[in-house]
Amino acid sequence: MAEDRLMAFWVAMATDPMKHEAFLRDAEAAIAAAGLDAAERDVVKSGNARTIYARLTHTALPSAPPASASLPGKD
């Protein structure tokens, strides 16, 4: 399953220093070695944490980020 490949890729990046180093040296080669398809490659290459999270958790991204609230005393 595609999500399993993508999750396995991120787990490997977080837990295997050699794979992480290989990714830092040549991201394209590391992505290809992981067997990710074009859509998965786009998610990885986006570098966007929200997009990655949404893909891994099967959640939809909101159309716009929530409005930020001002901190107390910072008006």
N, CA, C and O atoms as a Tripos MOL2 file, in Angstrom:
@<TRIPOS>MOLECULE
protein
  300   299    75     0     0
PROTEIN
NO_CHARGES

@<TRIPOS>ATOM
      1 N           0.8470   -1.1800    0.0000 N.3       1 MET1
      2 CA          0.0000    0.0000    0.0000 C.3       1 MET1
      3 C           0.8910    1.2410    0.0000 C.2       1 MET1
      4 O           1.9350    1.2710    0.6510 O.2       1 MET1
      5 N           0.4660    2.2490   -0.7310 N.am      2 ALA2
      6 CA          1.2550    3.4600   -0.9010 C.3       2 ALA2
      7 C           1.5590    4.1390    0.4340 C.2       2 ALA2
      8 O           2.6890    4.5670    0.6680 O.2       2 ALA2
      9 N           0.5700    4.2390    1.2970 N.am      3 GLU3
     10 CA          0.7810    4.9110    2.5740 C.3       3 GLU3
     11 C           1.8150    4.1680    3.4090 C.2       3 GLU3
     12 O           2.5770    4.7800    4.1570 O.2       3 GLU3
     13 N           1.8360    2.8360    3.2780 N.am      4 ASP4
     14 CA          2.8250    2.0640    4.0200 C.3       4 ASP4
     15 C           4.2350    2.3810    3.5280 C.2       4 ASP4
     16 O           5.1670    2.4630    4.3280 O.2       4 ASP4
     17 N           4.4000    2.5610    2.2060 N.am      5 ARG5
     18 CA          5.7130    2.9120    1.6670 C.3       5 ARG5
     19 C           6.1440    4.2840    2.1580 C.2       5 ARG5
     20 O           7.2920    4.4870    2.5520 O.2       5 ARG5
     21 N           5.2100    5.2140    2.1290 N.am      6 LEU6
     22 CA          5.5300    6.5670    2.5550 C.3       6 LEU6
     23 C           5.8580    6.6040    4.0520 C.2       6 LEU6
     24 O           6.8140    7.2610    4.4640 O.2       6 LEU6
     25 N           5.0790    5.9100    4.8460 N.am      7 MET7
     26 CA          5.3600    5.8440    6.2890 C.3       7 MET7
     27 C           6.7040    5.1670    6.5350 C.2       7 MET7
     28 O           7.4910    5.6270    7.3620 O.2       7 MET7
     29 N           6.9650    4.0890    5.8280 N.am      8 ALA8
     30 CA          8.2390    3.3850    5.9930 C.3       8 ALA8
     31 C           9.4080    4.2890    5.6140 C.2       8 ALA8
     32 O          10.4600    4.2490    6.2510 O.2       8 ALA8
     33 N           9.2230    5.0970    4.5860 N.am      9 PHE9
     34 CA         10.2670    6.0400    4.1770 C.3       9 PHE9
     35 C          10.5810    7.0010    5.3150 C.2       9 PHE9
     36 O          11.7470    7.1950    5.6580 O.2       9 PHE9
     37 N           9.5410    7.6100    5.9070 N.am     10 TRP10
     38 CA          9.7720    8.5880    6.9730 C.3      10 TRP10
     39 C          10.3290    7.9290    8.2310 C.2      10 TRP10
     40 O          11.1680    8.5150    8.9160 O.2      10 TRP10
     41 N           9.8720    6.7220    8.5380 N.am     11 VAL11
     42 CA         10.4180    6.0140    9.6980 C.3      11 VAL11
     43 C          11.9060    5.7350    9.4720 C.2      11 VAL11
     44 O          12.7190    5.8880   10.3840 O.2      11 VAL11
     45 N          12.2530    5.3250    8.2520 N.am     12 ALA12
     46 CA         13.6620    5.0700    7.9470 C.3      12 ALA12
     47 C          14.4910    6.3430    8.0740 C.2      12 ALA12
     48 O          15.6160    6.3010    8.5730 O.2      12 ALA12
     49 N          13.9530    7.4610    7.6330 N.am     13 MET13
     50 CA         14.6870    8.7300    7.7350 C.3      13 MET13
     51 C          14.9250    9.1000    9.1990 C.2      13 MET13
     52 O          15.9530    9.6860    9.5410 O.2      13 MET13
     53 N          13.9710    8.7540   10.0520 N.am     14 ALA14
     54 CA         14.0600    9.1180   11.4710 C.3      14 ALA14
     55 C          14.8870    8.1390   12.2970 C.2      14 ALA14
     56 O          15.4090    8.5030   13.3510 O.2      14 ALA14
     57 N          15.0070    6.8970   11.8240 N.am     15 THR15
     58 CA         15.6300    5.8770   12.6650 C.3      15 THR15
     59 C          16.9140    5.2790   12.1080 C.2      15 THR15
     60 O          17.6600    4.6330   12.8450 O.2      15 THR15
     61 N          17.1820    5.4800   10.8350 N.am     16 ASP16
     62 CA         18.3740    4.8830   10.2240 C.3      16 ASP16
     63 C          19.3100    5.9970    9.7640 C.2      16 ASP16
     64 O          19.0870    6.6020    8.7150 O.2      16 ASP16
     65 N          20.3520    6.2690   10.5410 N.am     17 PRO17
     66 CA         21.2530    7.3720   10.1970 C.3      17 PRO17
     67 C          21.8680    7.2390    8.8060 C.2      17 PRO17
     68 O          22.1000    8.2490    8.1420 O.2      17 PRO17
     69 N          22.1310    6.0340    8.3600 N.am     18 MET18
     70 CA         22.7280    5.8360    7.0300 C.3      18 MET18
     71 C          21.7440    6.2390    5.9290 C.2      18 MET18
     72 O          22.1320    6.8820    4.9530 O.2      18 MET18
     73 N          20.4840    5.8670    6.0840 N.am     19 LYS19
     74 CA         19.4800    6.2460    5.0860 C.3      19 LYS19
     75 C          19.2400    7.7510    5.1050 C.2      19 LYS19
     76 O          19.0620    8.3750    4.0590 O.2      19 LYS19
     77 N          19.2380    8.3200    6.2920 N.am     20 HIS20
     78 CA         19.0520    9.7670    6.3930 C.3      20 HIS20
     79 C          20.2220   10.4940    5.7360 C.2      20 HIS20
     80 O          20.0220   11.4680    5.0100 O.2      20 HIS20
     81 N          21.4220   10.0310    5.9850 N.am     21 GLU21
     82 CA         22.6070   10.6340    5.3740 C.3      21 GLU21
     83 C          22.5490   10.4890    3.8410 C.2      21 GLU21
     84 O          22.8850   11.4200    3.1080 O.2      21 GLU21
     85 N          22.1200    9.3180    3.3760 N.am     22 ALA22
     86 CA         21.9980    9.1070    1.9300 C.3      22 ALA22
     87 C          20.9720   10.0660    1.3360 C.2      22 ALA22
     88 O          21.1710   10.5860    0.2390 O.2      22 ALA22
     89 N          19.8900   10.2980    2.0460 N.am     23 PHE23
     90 CA         18.8700   11.2390    1.5910 C.3      23 PHE23
     91 C          19.4420   12.6500    1.5160 C.2      23 PHE23
     92 O          19.1780   13.3730    0.5560 O.2      23 PHE23
     93 N          20.2140   13.0430    2.5080 N.am     24 LEU24
     94 CA         20.8070   14.3780    2.5120 C.3      24 LEU24
     95 C          21.8130   14.5540    1.3770 C.2      24 LEU24
     96 O          21.9330   15.6410    0.8100 O.2      24 LEU24
     97 N          22.5320   13.4850    1.0490 N.am     25 ARG25
     98 CA         23.5040   13.5370   -0.0500 C.3      25 ARG25
     99 C          22.8240   13.5750   -1.4080 C.2      25 ARG25
    100 O          23.2140   14.3510   -2.2800 O.2      25 ARG25
    101 N          21.7940   12.7280   -1.5930 N.am     26 ASP26
    102 CA         21.1280   12.6150   -2.8960 C.3      26 ASP26
    103 C          19.6770   12.2130   -2.6680 C.2      26 ASP26
    104 O          19.3370   11.0300   -2.6590 O.2      26 ASP26
    105 N          18.8320   13.2160   -2.4860 N.am     27 ALA27
    106 CA         17.4230   12.9620   -2.1760 C.3      27 ALA27
    107 C          16.7440   12.1520   -3.2680 C.2      27 ALA27
    108 O          15.9740   11.2380   -2.9710 O.2      27 ALA27
    109 N          17.0170   12.4730   -4.5240 N.am     28 GLU28
    110 CA         16.3830   11.7550   -5.6400 C.3      28 GLU28
    111 C          16.6980   10.2640   -5.5860 C.2      28 GLU28
    112 O          15.8060    9.4330   -5.7540 O.2      28 GLU28
    113 N          17.9460    9.9310   -5.3550 N.am     29 ALA29
    114 CA         18.3480    8.5230   -5.2920 C.3      29 ALA29
    115 C          17.7020    7.8240   -4.0970 C.2      29 ALA29
    116 O          17.2660    6.6780   -4.2150 O.2      29 ALA29
    117 N          17.6350    8.4930   -2.9590 N.am     30 ALA30
    118 CA         17.0310    7.8930   -1.7650 C.3      30 ALA30
    119 C          15.5390    7.6690   -1.9680 C.2      30 ALA30
    120 O          14.9950    6.6470   -1.5500 O.2      30 ALA30
    121 N          14.8860    8.6200   -2.6050 N.am     31 ILE31
    122 CA         13.4540    8.4830   -2.8790 C.3      31 ILE31
    123 C          13.2220    7.3330   -3.8490 C.2      31 ILE31
    124 O          12.3030    6.5350   -3.6620 O.2      31 ILE31
    125 N          14.0480    7.2470   -4.8790 N.am     32 ALA32
    126 CA         13.9220    6.1560   -5.8560 C.3      32 ALA32
    127 C          14.1740    4.8040   -5.1890 C.2      32 ALA32
    128 O          13.4660    3.8340   -5.4590 O.2      32 ALA32
    129 N          15.1850    4.7420   -4.3170 N.am     33 ALA33
    130 CA         15.5060    3.4950   -3.6290 C.3      33 ALA33
    131 C          14.3580    3.0290   -2.7370 C.2      33 ALA33
    132 O          14.1880    1.8320   -2.5070 O.2      33 ALA33
    133 N          13.5720    3.9810   -2.2390 N.am     34 ALA34
    134 CA         12.4340    3.6470   -1.3820 C.3      34 ALA34
    135 C          11.2470    3.1440   -2.1890 C.2      34 ALA34
    136 O          10.2850    2.6230   -1.6260 O.2      34 ALA34
    137 N          11.3140    3.3010   -3.5220 N.am     35 GLY35
    138 CA         10.2280    2.8100   -4.3670 C.3      35 GLY35
    139 C           8.9800    3.6650   -4.3300 C.2      35 GLY35
    140 O           7.8820    3.1760   -4.5990 O.2      35 GLY35
    141 N           9.1350    4.9470   -3.9980 N.am     36 LEU36
    142 CA          7.9750    5.8290   -3.9200 C.3      36 LEU36
    143 C           7.4760    6.1650   -5.3210 C.2      36 LEU36
    144 O           8.2650    6.3490   -6.2480 O.2      36 LEU36
    145 N           6.1470    6.2430   -5.4600 N.am     37 ASP37
    146 CA          5.5740    6.6150   -6.7520 C.3      37 ASP37
    147 C           5.6040    8.1410   -6.9010 C.2      37 ASP37
    148 O           6.0490    8.8530   -6.0010 O.2      37 ASP37
    149 N           5.1290    8.6270   -8.0380 N.am     38 ALA38
    150 CA          5.2140   10.0620   -8.3460 C.3      38 ALA38
    151 C           4.4900   10.9130   -7.3070 C.2      38 ALA38
    152 O           5.0130   11.9480   -6.8950 O.2      38 ALA38
    153 N           3.3080   10.5030   -6.8770 N.am     39 ALA39
    154 CA          2.5500   11.2790   -5.8830 C.3      39 ALA39
    155 C           3.2800   11.3060   -4.5490 C.2      39 ALA39
    156 O           3.3340   12.3410   -3.8850 O.2      39 ALA39
    157 N           3.8390   10.1670   -4.1590 N.am     40 GLU40
    158 CA          4.5850   10.1040   -2.9010 C.3      40 GLU40
    159 C           5.8470   10.9540   -2.9870 C.2      40 GLU40
    160 O           6.2170   11.6260   -2.0240 O.2      40 GLU40
    161 N           6.5040   10.9240   -4.1400 N.am     41 ARG41
    162 CA          7.7010   11.7550   -4.3360 C.3      41 ARG41
    163 C           7.3430   13.2270   -4.1840 C.2      41 ARG41
    164 O           8.0860   13.9940   -3.5720 O.2      41 ARG41
    165 N           6.1940   13.6210   -4.7470 N.am     42 ASP42
    166 CA          5.7700   15.0190   -4.6410 C.3      42 ASP42
    167 C           5.5560   15.4200   -3.1900 C.2      42 ASP42
    168 O           5.9070   16.5290   -2.7870 O.2      42 ASP42
    169 N           4.9790   14.5130   -2.4070 N.am     43 VAL43
    170 CA          4.7480   14.8040   -0.9860 C.3      43 VAL43
    171 C           6.0840   15.0060   -0.2800 C.2      43 VAL43
    172 O           6.2520   15.9700    0.4670 O.2      43 VAL43
    173 N           7.0270   14.1120   -0.5110 N.am     44 VAL44
    174 CA          8.3360   14.2190    0.1330 C.3      44 VAL44
    175 C           9.0390   15.5000   -0.3050 C.2      44 VAL44
    176 O           9.5570   16.2480    0.5250 O.2      44 VAL44
    177 N           9.0540   15.7450   -1.6040 N.am     45 LYS45
    178 CA          9.7580   16.9090   -2.1310 C.3      45 LYS45
    179 C           9.1140   18.2250   -1.7170 C.2      45 LYS45
    180 O           9.7760   19.2630   -1.7120 O.2      45 LYS45
    181 N           7.8310   18.1920   -1.3700 N.am     46 SER46
    182 CA          7.1630   19.4310   -0.9650 C.3      46 SER46
    183 C           7.8190   20.0180    0.2720 C.2      46 SER46
    184 O           7.8850   21.2370    0.4240 O.2      46 SER46
    185 N           8.3070   19.1530    1.1580 N.am     47 GLY47
    186 CA          8.9000   19.6280    2.3970 C.3      47 GLY47
    187 C           7.8920   20.2880    3.3230 C.2      47 GLY47
    188 O           8.2600   20.8890    4.3320 O.2      47 GLY47
    189 N           6.6240   20.1720    2.9710 N.am     48 ASN48
    190 CA          5.5650   20.8190    3.7310 C.3      48 ASN48
    191 C           5.0250   19.8470    4.7810 C.2      48 ASN48
    192 O           4.3990   18.8420    4.4450 O.2      48 ASN48
    193 N           5.2730   20.1550    6.0480 N.am     49 ALA49
    194 CA          4.8770   19.2650    7.1370 C.3      49 ALA49
    195 C           3.3730   19.0110    7.1560 C.2      49 ALA49
    196 O           2.9370   17.8980    7.4480 O.2      49 ALA49
    197 N           2.5820   20.0290    6.8470 N.am     50 ARG50
    198 CA          1.1230   19.8480    6.8360 C.3      50 ARG50
    199 C           0.6920   18.8720    5.7560 C.2      50 ARG50
    200 O          -0.1720   18.0260    5.9860 O.2      50 ARG50
    201 N           1.2910   18.9850    4.5810 N.am     51 THR51
    202 CA          0.9630   18.0910    3.4750 C.3      51 THR51
    203 C           1.3710   16.6640    3.8070 C.2      51 THR51
    204 O           0.6190   15.7190    3.5680 O.2      51 THR51
    205 N           2.5630   16.5190    4.3550 N.am     52 ILE52
    206 CA          3.0540   15.1910    4.7290 C.3      52 ILE52
    207 C           2.1500   14.5790    5.7890 C.2      52 ILE52
    208 O           1.7480   13.4210    5.6690 O.2      52 ILE52
    209 N           1.8310   15.3370    6.8120 N.am     53 TYR53
    210 CA          0.9610   14.8560    7.8860 C.3      53 TYR53
    211 C          -0.4050   14.4450    7.3420 C.2      53 TYR53
    212 O          -0.9240   13.3830    7.6860 O.2      53 TYR53
    213 N          -0.9760   15.2810    6.5020 N.am     54 ALA54
    214 CA         -2.2950   14.9760    5.9360 C.3      54 ALA54
    215 C          -2.2600   13.6760    5.1420 C.2      54 ALA54
    216 O          -3.1800   12.8630    5.2280 O.2      54 ALA54
    217 N          -1.2030   13.4860    4.3760 N.am     55 ARG55
    218 CA         -1.0990   12.2710    3.5690 C.3      55 ARG55
    219 C          -0.9380   11.0370    4.4400 C.2      55 ARG55
    220 O          -1.5350    9.9960    4.1630 O.2      55 ARG55
    221 N          -0.1390   11.1480    5.4870 N.am     56 LEU56
    222 CA          0.1010   10.0020    6.3560 C.3      56 LEU56
    223 C          -1.0920    9.6570    7.2380 C.2      56 LEU56
    224 O          -1.2770    8.4980    7.6100 O.2      56 LEU56
    225 N          -1.8940   10.6490    7.5690 N.am     57 THR57
    226 CA         -3.0260   10.4210    8.4730 C.3      57 THR57
    227 C          -4.3690   10.3690    7.7580 C.2      57 THR57
    228 O          -5.4110   10.1910    8.3890 O.2      57 THR57
    229 N          -4.3390   10.5240    6.4430 N.am     58 HIS58
    230 CA         -5.5630   10.4810    5.6340 C.3      58 HIS58
    231 C          -6.5510   11.5600    6.0650 C.2      58 HIS58
    232 O          -7.7570   11.3220    6.1260 O.2      58 HIS58
    233 N          -6.0400   12.7260    6.3580 N.am     59 THR59
    234 CA         -6.9090   13.8420    6.7210 C.3      59 THR59
    235 C          -6.8250   14.9110    5.6430 C.2      59 THR59
    236 O          -5.8050   15.0550    4.9670 O.2      59 THR59
    237 N          -7.8930   15.6440    5.4960 N.am     60 ALA60
    238 CA         -7.9170   16.7300    4.5200 C.3      60 ALA60
    239 C          -7.3210   17.9800    5.1520 C.2      60 ALA60
    240 O          -7.5220   18.2580    6.3340 O.2      60 ALA60
    241 N          -6.5940   18.7150    4.3490 N.am     61 LEU61
    242 CA         -6.0670   19.9880    4.8280 C.3      61 LEU61
    243 C          -7.1560   21.0360    4.7410 C.2      61 LEU61
    244 O          -7.9130   21.0490    3.7710 O.2      61 LEU61
    245 N          -7.2580   21.9140    5.7260 N.am     62 PRO62
    246 CA         -8.2180   23.0050    5.6180 C.3      62 PRO62
    247 C          -7.8250   23.9130    4.4550 C.2      62 PRO62
    248 O          -6.6510   24.0000    4.0940 O.2      62 PRO62
    249 N          -8.7990   24.5750    3.8810 N.am     63 SER63
    250 CA         -8.5090   25.4260    2.7300 C.3      63 SER63
    251 C          -7.6330   26.6140    3.1050 C.2      63 SER63
    252 O          -6.8920   27.1300    2.2680 O.2      63 SER63
    253 N          -7.7130   27.0440    4.3420 N.am     64 ALA64
    254 CA         -6.8730   28.1510    4.8180 C.3      64 ALA64
    255 C          -6.4520   27.8520    6.2490 C.2      64 ALA64
    256 O          -7.2100   27.2490    7.0090 O.2      64 ALA64
    257 N          -5.2590   28.2680    6.6120 N.am     65 PRO65
    258 CA         -4.8430   28.0460    8.0070 C.3      65 PRO65
    259 C          -5.7320   28.8490    8.9500 C.2      65 PRO65
    260 O          -6.2410   29.9040    8.5720 O.2      65 PRO65
    261 N          -5.9220   28.3570   10.1790 N.am     66 PRO66
    262 CA         -6.7510   29.0930   11.1270 C.3      66 PRO66
    263 C          -6.1520   30.4600   11.4310 C.2      66 PRO66
    264 O          -4.9350   30.6430   11.4070 O.2      66 PRO66
    265 N          -7.0100   31.3920   11.7100 N.am     67 ALA67
    266 CA         -6.5500   32.7410   12.0640 C.3      67 ALA67
    267 C          -5.7990   32.6590   13.3810 C.2      67 ALA67
    268 O          -6.2120   31.9470   14.2960 O.2      67 ALA67
    269 N          -4.7090   33.3790   13.4740 N.am     68 SER68
    270 CA         -3.9400   33.3330   14.7130 C.3      68 SER68
    271 C          -4.5760   34.2870   15.7360 C.2      68 SER68
    272 O          -4.9970   35.3960   15.4090 O.2      68 SER68
    273 N          -4.6240   33.8250   16.9390 N.am     69 ALA69
    274 CA         -5.1570   34.6290   18.0340 C.3      69 ALA69
    275 C          -4.0110   35.4110   18.6480 C.2      69 ALA69
    276 O          -2.8880   34.9140   18.7330 O.2      69 ALA69
    277 N          -4.2880   36.6120   19.0680 N.am     70 SER70
    278 CA         -3.2280   37.3800   19.7180 C.3      70 SER70
    279 C          -3.0190   36.8730   21.1350 C.2      70 SER70
    280 O          -3.9490   36.4230   21.8050 O.2      70 SER70
    281 N          -1.7880   36.9580   21.5630 N.am     71 LEU71
    282 CA         -1.4610   36.5210   22.9200 C.3      71 LEU71
    283 C          -1.9460   37.5600   23.9110 C.2      71 LEU71
    284 O          -2.0020   38.7480   23.5960 O.2      71 LEU71
    285 N          -2.3000   37.1110   25.1220 N.am     72 PRO72
    286 CA         -2.7360   38.0740   26.1330 C.3      72 PRO72
    287 C          -1.6510   39.1160   26.3820 C.2      72 PRO72
    288 O          -0.4750   38.7800   26.5190 O.2      72 PRO72
    289 N          -2.0490   40.3590   26.4380 N.am     73 GLY73
    290 CA         -1.1210   41.4420   26.7020 C.3      73 GLY73
    291 C          -0.3170   41.8770   25.4890 C.2      73 GLY73
    292 O           0.5470   42.7450   25.6080 O.2      73 GLY73
    293 N          -0.5790   41.2970   24.3260 N.am     74 LYS74
    294 CA          0.1810   41.6260   23.1200 C.3      74 LYS74
    295 C          -0.6820   42.3440   22.0840 C.2      74 LYS74
    296 O          -0.4170   42.2460   20.8860 O.2      74 LYS74
    297 N          -1.7020   43.0580   22.5280 N.am     75 ASP75
    298 CA         -2.6090   43.7630   21.5930 C.3      75 ASP75
    299 C          -2.0010   44.9730   21.0100 C.2      75 ASP75
    300 O          -2.6390   45.6620   20.2130 O.2      75 ASP75
@<TRIPOS>BOND
     1     1     2 1
     2     2     3 1
     3     3     4 2
     4     3     5 am
     5     5     6 1
     6     6     7 1
     7     7     8 2
     8     7     9 am
     9     9    10 1
    10    10    11 1
    11    11    12 2
    12    11    13 am
    13    13    14 1
    14    14    15 1
    15    15    16 2
    16    15    17 am
    17    17    18 1
    18    18    19 1
    19    19    20 2
    20    19    21 am
    21    21    22 1
    22    22    23 1
    23    23    24 2
    24    23    25 am
    25    25    26 1
    26    26    27 1
    27    27    28 2
    28    27    29 am
    29    29    30 1
    30    30    31 1
    31    31    32 2
    32    31    33 am
    33    33    34 1
    34    34    35 1
    35    35    36 2
    36    35    37 am
    37    37    38 1
    38    38    39 1
    39    39    40 2
    40    39    41 am
    41    41    42 1
    42    42    43 1
    43    43    44 2
    44    43    45 am
    45    45    46 1
    46    46    47 1
    47    47    48 2
    48    47    49 am
    49    49    50 1
    50    50    51 1
    51    51    52 2
    52    51    53 am
    53    53    54 1
    54    54    55 1
    55    55    56 2
    56    55    57 am
    57    57    58 1
    58    58    59 1
    59    59    60 2
    60    59    61 am
    61    61    62 1
    62    62    63 1
    63    63    64 2
    64    63    65 am
    65    65    66 1
    66    66    67 1
    67    67    68 2
    68    67    69 am
    69    69    70 1
    70    70    71 1
    71    71    72 2
    72    71    73 am
    73    73    74 1
    74    74    75 1
    75    75    76 2
    76    75    77 am
    77    77    78 1
    78    78    79 1
    79    79    80 2
    80    79    81 am
    81    81    82 1
    82    82    83 1
    83    83    84 2
    84    83    85 am
    85    85    86 1
    86    86    87 1
    87    87    88 2
    88    87    89 am
    89    89    90 1
    90    90    91 1
    91    91    92 2
    92    91    93 am
    93    93    94 1
    94    94    95 1
    95    95    96 2
    96    95    97 am
    97    97    98 1
    98    98    99 1
    99    99   100 2
   100    99   101 am
   101   101   102 1
   102   102   103 1
   103   103   104 2
   104   103   105 am
   105   105   106 1
   106   106   107 1
   107   107   108 2
   108   107   109 am
   109   109   110 1
   110   110   111 1
   111   111   112 2
   112   111   113 am
   113   113   114 1
   114   114   115 1
   115   115   116 2
   116   115   117 am
   117   117   118 1
   118   118   119 1
   119   119   120 2
   120   119   121 am
   121   121   122 1
   122   122   123 1
   123   123   124 2
   124   123   125 am
   125   125   126 1
   126   126   127 1
   127   127   128 2
   128   127   129 am
   129   129   130 1
   130   130   131 1
   131   131   132 2
   132   131   133 am
   133   133   134 1
   134   134   135 1
   135   135   136 2
   136   135   137 am
   137   137   138 1
   138   138   139 1
   139   139   140 2
   140   139   141 am
   141   141   142 1
   142   142   143 1
   143   143   144 2
   144   143   145 am
   145   145   146 1
   146   146   147 1
   147   147   148 2
   148   147   149 am
   149   149   150 1
   150   150   151 1
   151   151   152 2
   152   151   153 am
   153   153   154 1
   154   154   155 1
   155   155   156 2
   156   155   157 am
   157   157   158 1
   158   158   159 1
   159   159   160 2
   160   159   161 am
   161   161   162 1
   162   162   163 1
   163   163   164 2
   164   163   165 am
   165   165   166 1
   166   166   167 1
   167   167   168 2
   168   167   169 am
   169   169   170 1
   170   170   171 1
   171   171   172 2
   172   171   173 am
   173   173   174 1
   174   174   175 1
   175   175   176 2
   176   175   177 am
   177   177   178 1
   178   178   179 1
   179   179   180 2
   180   179   181 am
   181   181   182 1
   182   182   183 1
   183   183   184 2
   184   183   185 am
   185   185   186 1
   186   186   187 1
   187   187   188 2
   188   187   189 am
   189   189   190 1
   190   190   191 1
   191   191   192 2
   192   191   193 am
   193   193   194 1
   194   194   195 1
   195   195   196 2
   196   195   197 am
   197   197   198 1
   198   198   199 1
   199   199   200 2
   200   199   201 am
   201   201   202 1
   202   202   203 1
   203   203   204 2
   204   203   205 am
   205   205   206 1
   206   206   207 1
   207   207   208 2
   208   207   209 am
   209   209   210 1
   210   210   211 1
   211   211   212 2
   212   211   213 am
   213   213   214 1
   214   214   215 1
   215   215   216 2
   216   215   217 am
   217   217   218 1
   218   218   219 1
   219   219   220 2
   220   219   221 am
   221   221   222 1
   222   222   223 1
   223   223   224 2
   224   223   225 am
   225   225   226 1
   226   226   227 1
   227   227   228 2
   228   227   229 am
   229   229   230 1
   230   230   231 1
   231   231   232 2
   232   231   233 am
   233   233   234 1
   234   234   235 1
   235   235   236 2
   236   235   237 am
   237   237   238 1
   238   238   239 1
   239   239   240 2
   240   239   241 am
   241   241   242 1
   242   242   243 1
   243   243   244 2
   244   243   245 am
   245   245   246 1
   246   246   247 1
   247   247   248 2
   248   247   249 am
   249   249   250 1
   250   250   251 1
   251   251   252 2
   252   251   253 am
   253   253   254 1
   254   254   255 1
   255   255   256 2
   256   255   257 am
   257   257   258 1
   258   258   259 1
   259   259   260 2
   260   259   261 am
   261   261   262 1
   262   262   263 1
   263   263   264 2
   264   263   265 am
   265   265   266 1
   266   266   267 1
   267   267   268 2
   268   267   269 am
   269   269   270 1
   270   270   271 1
   271   271   272 2
   272   271   273 am
   273   273   274 1
   274   274   275 1
   275   275   276 2
   276   275   277 am
   277   277   278 1
   278   278   279 1
   279   279   280 2
   280   279   281 am
   281   281   282 1
   282   282   283 1
   283   283   284 2
   284   283   285 am
   285   285   286 1
   286   286   287 1
   287   287   288 2
   288   287   289 am
   289   289   290 1
   290   290   291 1
   291   291   292 2
   292   291   293 am
   293   293   294 1
   294   294   295 1
   295   295   296 2
   296   295   297 am
   297   297   298 1
   298   298   299 1
   299   299   300 2
@<TRIPOS>SUBSTRUCTURE
     1 MET1         2 RESIDUE 1 A MET
     2 ALA2         6 RESIDUE 1 A ALA
     3 GLU3        10 RESIDUE 1 A GLU
     4 ASP4        14 RESIDUE 1 A ASP
     5 ARG5        18 RESIDUE 1 A ARG
     6 LEU6        22 RESIDUE 1 A LEU
     7 MET7        26 RESIDUE 1 A MET
     8 ALA8        30 RESIDUE 1 A ALA
     9 PHE9        34 RESIDUE 1 A PHE
    10 TRP10       38 RESIDUE 1 A TRP
    11 VAL11       42 RESIDUE 1 A VAL
    12 ALA12       46 RESIDUE 1 A ALA
    13 MET13       50 RESIDUE 1 A MET
    14 ALA14       54 RESIDUE 1 A ALA
    15 THR15       58 RESIDUE 1 A THR
    16 ASP16       62 RESIDUE 1 A ASP
    17 PRO17       66 RESIDUE 1 A PRO
    18 MET18       70 RESIDUE 1 A MET
    19 LYS19       74 RESIDUE 1 A LYS
    20 HIS20       78 RESIDUE 1 A HIS
    21 GLU21       82 RESIDUE 1 A GLU
    22 ALA22       86 RESIDUE 1 A ALA
    23 PHE23       90 RESIDUE 1 A PHE
    24 LEU24       94 RESIDUE 1 A LEU
    25 ARG25       98 RESIDUE 1 A ARG
    26 ASP26      102 RESIDUE 1 A ASP
    27 ALA27      106 RESIDUE 1 A ALA
    28 GLU28      110 RESIDUE 1 A GLU
    29 ALA29      114 RESIDUE 1 A ALA
    30 ALA30      118 RESIDUE 1 A ALA
    31 ILE31      122 RESIDUE 1 A ILE
    32 ALA32      126 RESIDUE 1 A ALA
    33 ALA33      130 RESIDUE 1 A ALA
    34 ALA34      134 RESIDUE 1 A ALA
    35 GLY35      138 RESIDUE 1 A GLY
    36 LEU36      142 RESIDUE 1 A LEU
    37 ASP37      146 RESIDUE 1 A ASP
    38 ALA38      150 RESIDUE 1 A ALA
    39 ALA39      154 RESIDUE 1 A ALA
    40 GLU40      158 RESIDUE 1 A GLU
    41 ARG41      162 RESIDUE 1 A ARG
    42 ASP42      166 RESIDUE 1 A ASP
    43 VAL43      170 RESIDUE 1 A VAL
    44 VAL44      174 RESIDUE 1 A VAL
    45 LYS45      178 RESIDUE 1 A LYS
    46 SER46      182 RESIDUE 1 A SER
    47 GLY47      186 RESIDUE 1 A GLY
    48 ASN48      190 RESIDUE 1 A ASN
    49 ALA49      194 RESIDUE 1 A ALA
    50 ARG50      198 RESIDUE 1 A ARG
    51 THR51      202 RESIDUE 1 A THR
    52 ILE52      206 RESIDUE 1 A ILE
    53 TYR53      210 RESIDUE 1 A TYR
    54 ALA54      214 RESIDUE 1 A ALA
    55 ARG55      218 RESIDUE 1 A ARG
    56 LEU56      222 RESIDUE 1 A LEU
    57 THR57      226 RESIDUE 1 A THR
    58 HIS58      230 RESIDUE 1 A HIS
    59 THR59      234 RESIDUE 1 A THR
    60 ALA60      238 RESIDUE 1 A ALA
    61 LEU61      242 RESIDUE 1 A LEU
    62 PRO62      246 RESIDUE 1 A PRO
    63 SER63      250 RESIDUE 1 A SER
    64 ALA64      254 RESIDUE 1 A ALA
    65 PRO65      258 RESIDUE 1 A PRO
    66 PRO66      262 RESIDUE 1 A PRO
    67 ALA67      266 RESIDUE 1 A ALA
    68 SER68      270 RESIDUE 1 A SER
    69 ALA69      274 RESIDUE 1 A ALA
    70 SER70      278 RESIDUE 1 A SER
    71 LEU71      282 RESIDUE 1 A LEU
    72 PRO72      286 RESIDUE 1 A PRO
    73 GLY73      290 RESIDUE 1 A GLY
    74 LYS74      294 RESIDUE 1 A LYS
    75 ASP75      298 RESIDUE 1 A ASP
